[in-house]
Every structure is written in C-alpha cells, then in structure tokens.
Amino acid sequence: MSDLRPKKRRRYSPEIRRSMIMQCTADIVARDGVANLSMEQIGREAGVSKSLGCGLN
C-alpha cells in the first residue's frame, strides 16, 4: 500500500534557500547552457516556486 500523505515541507532560512537556488541554477547552466535556462526549471529542480526564484537579488 502506498503512502498517500503529502510530503512534509521544510522551511529553510533565506540564506540557505538562496544558496540552494543558486547552486541549482549553476548546475542547470553547466548541464544545459544559459540559453536553455528557465525560472520554471530552476523552481522545479530547487524545489521552490518560480516566483521565489525571481525575488533573488
């Protein structure tokens, strides 16, 4: 029987979350090139919403 409960979400500090997003972005660029980079892909691979990634300064 599979577990139907939703996955427990973790709340990271802004510094850790920013580091995770930046690392995922660097990994995507290294793998696929900057021309193929998208906010949707960053969000999906970093496990955050695409709007959260847009707010990085």
N, C-alpha and C positions, 0 to 999 in steps of 0.2 A: 504494500500500500504506500503510495507516495504522500509526502508531507505537503499539505495544501496551505499551510500557514505562510503569510508573506515573510520575505527575508527581513531580518532585523537591520535597520539602517543605523549607521554610525554617524555621529556628529563630530567632525574634526574641527580643530581650531582653524581660523582663517589662514594662518601661516602654513600649516600642514596641507590644507586643501589647495592653496595656491601652488605649493611645491609639487603636489600630485598632478595638477592640471598642466603645469609647465613641463614636467617630465613626460607626460603622455603626449603633449604637443611635440616635443623634441623627438620622441620615438616615431611618431607618425611622419614627421618631416624627413627623418633619416630613412624610413622604410619606403614611403610613397612619394616624397618630394613635396615642396611647398605648394606647387600648382594644384595638388590634389587634396589640400587641407581644407576641412570644413568644421564649423562650430558643432554641427551635429555629430561628426565623427569624434571630435575631441570629447564632447559630453558623454557619448556612448562609451568610449574607451576609459575615460576617467571616472565614470560612474556618477556624473553630475548632470544637471540640466544645462542645455546650451546657453541659456541666459546667464547662468552663473559664470561661465567661462568668458562671456562678453564683458563682465564687470571688472575684469582684472586690469589693474593699472601698473 
